[in-house]
Structures are given as structure tokens and as C-alpha cells.
């Protein structure tokens, strides 16, 4: 079943709300998508601080022929990176407007891979279909982890890799409920951290503590191989309104989890 087969009123409320939000926001992410699509193998960068892949080494050395799935692909630049590394990517996103940008960029760059309008909590593929599942600020924060992580485990083959980038835990505890930078104080409890709703719009984020992430991943037959905490370079800047470079040099703004599905 694809998303087109599911009536809007049958979707979870956070899926509907985030779809409306991202369809409205999509135009504001075109420029970043265009920039990121131009990055070739070895030049890819991650997160709001544009940390080079050659430093982080998140992607497997050999992706040739690997079946990959990007959850919450947006403009699908990560899938484009994987395609240029000879993988066989598929992207799925909740926003048709984001996918429209992705399709245009596919045509402009001469890359063709499937793009699906759907959500990561109901992946329209059989069990054990992929070697790598990846999400950079996609399903990793916009879908419920208690739904998307089991789905990622289901569609991964034994030995397959899950890589996902999320906001840093401390950032989420110190971020005000409005468009102001993170403070040096904890503003919300870590205990029970899960679903966050914002007063400035109708979107819904999901975040977990490190212990809850580990428990959830292990319950779905993943072994955690790495947790990378990202800090900006000394000269880094960002348009991201929720953090300053000064704050981010003290505490990680972003975290990347790497986990492998047990056989």
C-alpha cells in the first residue's frame, strides 16, 4: 500500500500536521537542496555546520550495488550522493512539495531513482529489501521513533546499516518553545522526552534520551556501533535560528547514530 491509497483522515495526526507544515516550508529549502545536490563523492557535508563526510566517514566505503532507502528524503540530496557512489537509492518523503523539488533536481543532474510520497511509519516495501537505511533530519525527527525504527529494522537485511542524524539531546532540553537560540539552562525534562509540539506552528517533533534510543534500537535487533556528537568548526556560521556557534562549541547541536541490524 502506498500513501496514495491511504485517506488523509486515516493518517496519524502528526503525519498530517507535518505534511501540511513541510508543504508550506518546501520553497524555503530549495536553495539548500540545490547546493547539496552539487556535492560530489568526497565533498558531501552533514548537518547545519556542513561537516565534511571525509572527516566523519559515515557512509560505507563501498556502496556499489547497495540498495538504500532514505527516510524523509526532502529534496533527496543524500540519495543523490548515494547514487553517485553507485548505490541504488530510493527516497520516501511526507511532503509532495519537497519531492517536486527533488524530481526537478533529478532531471537537472541526470540522476534517476524512485521517489515515493509516503511516511516512514508505513514503508511500502517488503521485509529485508535494503542494505542501508539513512535519515538526515528526516524521519529521524519528524516521525515517531517507536514506529519508524521498527519499520527500518523490518526493511533492512541482516547485517544492514542504519544511519540517522538528529538534534543533540542537550539542545532539545535547552531550546525555548519559540524561535530563539538555546539557553544555558535546561528548560524541559529529559525524563519522558518523546513528542514535542511547538506553539509557533502545527508541526510535531520527536526526540529521545540516549538511554531510550539504545533501548529502542536493541529491542529492534540493532547493535549501536557509533554515536557521533557534532561540533562546528571555529569559523562556522549557520542560519539555523535555534543555536549560536558559541553555544554549539560547548555542547553538541547534532548527533549521528550508526547501528547495524543483527543477523
Secondary structure, 3 states (H helix, E strand, C coil): CCHHHCCHHHCCHHHHHHHHHHHHHHHHHHHHHHHHHCCCCCCCEECCCCEEHHHHCCCCCCCCCCEEEEECCCCCHHHHHHHHCCCEEEEEECCHHHHHHHHHHHHHHCCCCEEEECCCCCCCCCCCCEEEEEEECCHHHHCCHHHHHHHHHHHEEEEEEEEEEEECHHHHHHCCCCCCCCCCCCCCCCCCCCEEECCCCCCEEECCCHHHHHHHHHHCCEEEEEEEEECCCCCCCCCCCCCCHHHHCCCCCEEEEEEEECC
